[in-house]
Amino acid sequence: MGVQFQSVPALSLYLTGDAGMSFIALGTLTGAYLLPGVVVALAGGWLSRSLGDAKSVLGGLMLMTLGGIAGAVLAGFEVMLIARLVAGVGAVCLNVLVTKMVADWFAGRDDLPTAMGILVSSWPAGLAIAALGLPLLAQQTSYEAAMLLPAVLCAVAFLTVLIVWRAPEGQQTAKVTQPAGRLAGAELLLVVLSGLVWGAYNIAFVGAIAWMPGQLQNTGASAGVAAALASFIGWAAIVSVAFGGWLAMRVKRPDGVAHISFVVSAALLVAVPFLGAIAQQSWLMALVGLSLGPAAAMIMTLPVEAADATRRGAAMGLYFALYYALMGLAPPILGALRDATDTSAAPLFAAGVLLVVSGVLMVLFRLLQRRRKAVLGV
């Protein structure tokens, strides 16, 4: 999913050059991949109950494969836009239900944060692979061939799931305490809180990478150097996301890992604009990525803990729908903030605030969770 999403930005030089697309068209194709998310994510629970997890994921991978092939071999912006929307529908199904499938295997186990950390780290890893690999492939062959590679990877994933996947033992015989897919009042609020945490955190994460180059250019760095320096945030995050899950499993208070991550990364983002040329250090950008990543694994465990196993599909659907909605609304808001203040630091300050908000929302989640357990006597 990460490779396919990033394929358009990674090949932007070829698409704006050889294919003659405008930057507006390029941005539209990029955003179209996640555009179906709000609606399709909510349908994830229904798909899970109606078709089963594996069949739904296989269907998603098939749409990603077909959309990827169509976008690579058929010319024209309109056709590519439709192809990206089709692939995006499949990607959202994949994202929601693969998260549920991992949750089903690891729910109630100490290594749940590690599993979620590995799963989440696949997203920045896919972005990095596409950013490095696809331009090189296009250089050696053609940009059409590079656009086709993500579809090939989706087809390989389809075959892998088909051959390897099996449901956890006892999943089909889980005791149903409420109608499948219907979230109770407390569960609903817990899922909403977890989705808000994930959305706020990701807005800050993506905002840090997207707006850091502009801030670094203000300190005298060239556009190319600023972009390269900001990329260290993403590279470091690949390691720290997975490491955060492993670390959370080995400490007595795993939430503490997330809160330290929130506070340290927020402080670094707020501090960067005041460091001047000192901010033009790769180690400092890597430190931002290392501090941002560890919270992700613990956040991803929240919707697993929020709902009963029989309603996990619906919980994941709502969780990701909130995430996609927030991710869709945030970029233009941060851009408007940048325009209104006329300072490159404003989006970074906003990202720091959102990380603190994530910590507060996580505390509220735990308080409500404890109250619910006390009422249920568990």
C-alpha atoms as one frame of an Amber mdcrd trajectory, in Angstrom:
protein
   0.000   0.000   0.000   2.811   2.399   0.884   4.645   1.729  -2.373   1.510
   2.176  -4.476   0.448   5.371  -2.686   3.905   6.923  -3.117   4.303   5.857
  -6.761   2.801   9.101  -8.100   4.905  11.519  -5.976   8.011   9.375  -6.534
   7.609   9.598 -10.318   6.500  13.239 -10.360   9.357  14.352 -12.640   8.309
  11.830 -15.278   4.584  12.498 -14.924   4.983  16.274 -15.198   7.627  15.929
 -17.898   7.051  12.929 -20.184   3.314  12.662 -19.453   2.787  16.447 -19.495
   0.720  16.616 -16.292   0.342  19.743 -14.210   1.267  19.818 -10.525  -2.423
  20.235  -9.720  -3.157  16.999 -11.573  -0.267  15.337  -9.758  -1.621  16.389
  -6.360  -5.102  15.241  -7.311  -3.834  11.781  -8.299  -1.911  11.522  -5.045
  -4.866  12.497  -2.857  -7.350  10.385  -4.792  -5.739   7.237  -3.429  -6.968
   7.988   0.111 -10.115   9.885  -0.873 -12.428   6.816  -0.646 -11.183   6.152
   2.877 -13.912   7.796   4.940 -16.732   5.822   3.307 -14.916   2.574   2.535
 -13.400   2.276   6.015 -16.886   2.268   7.547 -17.828  -0.542   5.148 -14.871
  -2.592   6.370 -16.824  -4.050   9.278 -19.707  -5.035   7.000 -17.280  -6.676
   4.550 -15.629  -8.546   7.391 -18.966  -9.965   8.561 -20.368 -10.655   5.094
 -17.357 -12.037   3.222 -14.825 -12.784   5.940 -11.506 -11.083   6.586  -9.383
 -13.030   4.110 -11.836 -12.733   1.206 -12.224  -9.007   1.821  -8.447  -8.517
   1.863  -8.070 -10.596  -1.294 -10.730  -8.448  -2.950  -8.866  -5.314  -1.867
  -5.583  -6.615  -3.257  -7.307  -7.516  -6.523  -8.630  -3.949  -6.850  -5.152
  -2.599  -6.077  -3.656  -4.873  -8.742  -6.229  -3.995 -11.414  -6.140  -0.275
 -10.591  -2.358  -0.300 -10.644  -2.218  -2.034 -14.026  -4.796   0.331 -15.530
  -2.962   3.397 -14.239   0.321   2.147 -15.698  -0.775   1.050 -19.178  -3.621
   3.484 -19.985  -2.702   7.092 -20.769  -4.571  10.209 -19.735  -5.282  12.002
 -16.472  -8.961  10.994 -16.292  -8.190   7.290 -16.724  -5.370   7.444 -14.166
  -7.669   9.224 -11.711 -10.271   6.463 -11.978  -7.524   3.853 -11.656  -6.178
   5.517  -8.496  -9.666   5.661  -6.972 -10.204   1.956  -7.688  -6.818   1.048
  -6.221  -7.509   3.328  -3.238 -10.769   1.523  -2.437  -8.834  -1.725  -2.346
  -6.065  -0.189  -0.253  -8.472   1.057   2.407 -10.092  -2.393   2.641  -6.628
  -3.873   2.998  -5.561  -1.377   5.648  -8.650  -1.758   7.838  -8.929  -5.532
   7.674  -5.246  -6.432   7.846  -5.110  -4.382  11.042  -8.074  -6.365  12.355
  -6.472  -9.670  11.306  -3.256  -8.843  13.157  -5.322  -7.711  16.152  -7.225
 -11.016  16.151  -3.977 -12.968  16.331  -2.317 -10.877  19.040  -5.240  -9.563
  21.148  -4.654 -10.204  24.848  -0.964 -11.003  24.351   2.019  -9.054  25.678
   3.529  -8.799  22.205   0.522  -6.960  20.700   2.432  -3.611  20.642   5.355
  -5.289  18.835   3.028  -6.769  16.215   1.294  -3.442  15.684   4.648  -1.654
  15.541   5.855  -3.951  12.767   2.566  -3.514  10.904   2.610   0.286  11.143
   6.293   0.524  10.175   5.417  -1.040   6.818   3.806   2.278   5.780   6.924
   4.509   6.041   8.975   1.593   4.696   6.756   1.440   1.602   7.063   5.195
   1.121  10.846   4.988   1.367  11.091   2.017  -1.023   8.998   3.849  -3.611
  10.886   7.122  -3.211  14.218   5.414  -3.832  13.371   2.450  -6.057  10.769
   3.674  -8.523  12.781   6.610  -9.955  15.769   4.286 -10.427  13.579   1.738
 -12.211  12.084   4.468 -14.404  15.573   5.645 -15.258  16.616   2.157 -16.345
  13.384   1.259 -18.155  10.424   3.653 -18.386   8.092   5.420 -15.994   5.256
   3.146 -17.189   7.244   0.111 -16.030   7.891   1.788 -12.687   4.175   2.547
 -12.313   3.470  -1.122 -12.983   5.733  -2.439 -10.196   3.313  -1.665  -7.309
   0.600  -3.657  -9.122   3.006  -6.601  -9.366   3.697  -6.339  -5.622  -0.062
  -6.324  -4.953  -0.456  -9.486  -7.049   2.338 -11.164  -5.072   0.625 -10.127
  -1.826  -2.650 -11.583  -3.155  -0.998 -14.966  -3.727   0.747 -14.819  -0.350
  -2.488 -14.199   1.570  -4.252 -16.874  -0.462  -1.602 -19.461   0.392  -0.514
 -18.502   3.909  -3.408 -16.914   5.824  -5.423 -18.835   8.391  -7.712 -17.489
  11.083  -6.661 -17.768  14.749  -7.974 -20.846  16.534 -11.249 -20.224  18.318
 -12.013 -17.006  16.454 -15.090 -18.460  14.835 -16.403 -19.738  18.166 -15.937
 -16.521  20.110 -18.831 -15.797  22.426 -21.160 -13.151  21.015 -22.278 -10.791
  23.782 -23.989  -8.286  21.465 -25.068  -8.350  17.814 -21.978  -8.568  15.608
 -20.763  -5.215  14.355 -22.865  -3.068  16.722 -20.769  -0.981  19.090 -22.157
  -0.297  22.567 -22.176   3.249  23.956 -18.934   3.038  25.941 -17.258   1.053
  23.183 -18.292   3.643  20.628 -16.783   6.471  22.661 -13.569   4.516  23.211
 -13.232   3.824  19.495 -13.882   7.493  18.679 -11.208   8.569  21.156  -8.715
   6.082  19.714  -9.451   7.333  16.183  -8.936  10.938  17.259  -5.596  10.032
  18.857  -4.444   8.278  15.680  -5.638  11.122  13.463  -4.030  13.897  15.531
  -0.788  11.949  15.788  -0.603  11.287  12.039  -1.392  14.898  11.141   1.569
  15.925  13.292   3.764  13.160  11.852   3.016  13.947   8.207   3.035  17.687
   8.905   6.530  17.474  10.384   7.889  15.898   7.197   5.872  18.083   4.817
   6.575  21.477   6.409  10.116  20.970   7.697  11.789  21.716   4.317  10.258
  25.197   4.193  11.548  25.948   7.682  15.032  24.670   6.819  15.109  26.804
   3.676  14.515  29.829   5.883  17.753  28.995   7.682  19.713  29.105   4.427
  19.467  25.530   3.139  18.789  25.009  -0.561  15.529  23.359  -1.590  17.294
  20.070  -2.395  19.273  19.988   0.842  16.195  20.916   2.891  14.154  18.091
   1.343  16.975  15.596   1.897  17.355  16.649   5.530  13.610  16.384   6.173
  13.603  12.864   4.696  15.731  11.729   7.652  12.585  12.080   9.799  10.864
   9.378   7.731  13.878   7.074   7.559  14.405   7.207  11.323  10.691   6.633
  11.920  10.837   3.268  10.121  13.130   2.025  12.872  11.545   3.813  15.808
   7.961   2.705  15.048   8.896  -0.983  15.217  11.285  -0.406  18.140   8.568
   1.412  20.069   6.346  -1.661  19.915   9.166  -3.891  21.116  10.031  -1.467
  23.933   6.422  -1.112  25.069   6.223  -4.878  25.529   9.193  -4.829  27.899
   8.319  -1.997  30.269   5.829  -2.037  33.129   3.957   1.027  31.882   3.823
   0.835  28.079   1.696   3.982  27.816   4.687   5.823  29.233   6.589   5.081
  26.005   3.872   6.832  24.019   3.707   9.852  26.324   7.489  10.305  26.303
   7.307  10.129  22.509   4.574  12.793  22.417   6.406  15.191  24.737   9.912
  14.840  23.278   8.832  15.039  19.640   6.552  18.026  20.368   9.420  19.816
  22.112  11.779  19.157  19.193   9.287  20.413  16.585   8.666  23.591  18.570
  12.418  24.085  19.145  13.584  23.660  15.524  12.476  27.138  14.355  14.587
  28.721  17.112  17.784  26.788  16.318  18.663  28.628  13.122  21.391  26.960
  11.050  21.892  24.342  13.783  18.662  22.731  12.530  20.510  21.842   9.298
  21.953  18.731  10.908  20.924  15.278   9.712  21.248  13.875  13.235  18.716
  16.402  14.528  16.179  15.464  11.847  16.812  11.784  12.587  16.226  12.527
  16.271  12.829  14.026  15.410  11.915  10.803  13.557  13.228   8.611  16.360
  11.156  10.504  18.923   7.987  10.524  16.795   7.829   6.814  15.971   7.506
   4.952  19.296   3.979   6.209  20.039   2.485   4.617  16.913   2.447   1.014
  18.126   0.706   1.854  21.397  -1.915   3.989  19.642  -2.704   1.114  17.276
  -3.505  -1.120  20.242  -6.245   1.243  21.455  -9.065   0.174  19.065  -8.173
  -3.462  19.775  -8.766  -2.823  23.478 -11.823  -0.641  22.873 -14.220  -3.256
  21.493 -15.115  -6.905  21.949 -13.606  -9.314  19.403 -17.023  -9.855  17.785
 -17.239  -6.124  17.016 -13.597  -5.532  16.092 -14.360  -5.175  12.383 -16.793
  -2.322  13.034 -14.362  -0.755  15.512 -11.512  -0.764  12.990 -13.822   0.662
  10.325 -14.836   3.633  12.486 -11.270   4.079  13.740  -9.878   4.394  10.209
 -12.820   6.463   8.958 -11.995   9.096  11.585  -8.336   8.880  10.607  -9.034
   9.408   6.904 -11.443  12.265   7.641  -8.908  14.088   9.798  -6.094  13.446
   7.339  -8.240  14.888   4.556  -9.190  18.029   6.464  -5.837  18.825   8.063
  -3.523  19.648   5.116  -5.568  22.607   3.824  -6.012  23.877   7.395  -2.255
  23.784   8.018  -1.735  25.500   4.676  -4.205  28.224   5.606  -2.393  28.652
   8.932   0.879  29.075   7.047  -0.674  31.727   4.782  -2.412  33.565   7.611
   0.694  33.822   9.798   3.191  34.178   6.932   5.688  32.098   8.879   7.098
  28.694   8.016   7.209  27.744  11.702   3.444  27.892  12.227   2.643  24.379
  10.892   5.453  22.914  13.018   4.067  24.640  16.113   0.634  23.240  15.234
   2.135  19.767  14.883   3.690  20.088  18.329   0.322  21.102  19.809  -1.388
  18.135  18.126   1.117  15.741  19.695   0.252  17.121  23.134  -3.457  16.788
  22.264  -2.790  13.143  21.316  -1.382  12.519  24.786  -4.372  14.155  26.479
  -6.843  12.128  24.396  -4.959   8.942  25.251  -5.259   9.728  28.959  -9.015
  10.269  28.498  -9.218   6.905  26.726  -7.591   5.146  29.688  -9.829   6.886
  32.228 -12.979   5.872  30.342 -11.628   2.353  29.856 -11.006   1.947  33.589
 -14.490   3.273  34.429 -16.062   0.825  31.943 -14.124  -2.095  33.413 -15.229
  -1.094  36.909 -18.859  -1.034  35.802 -18.549  -4.439  34.108 -16.603  -5.848
  37.039 -13.657  -7.037  34.944
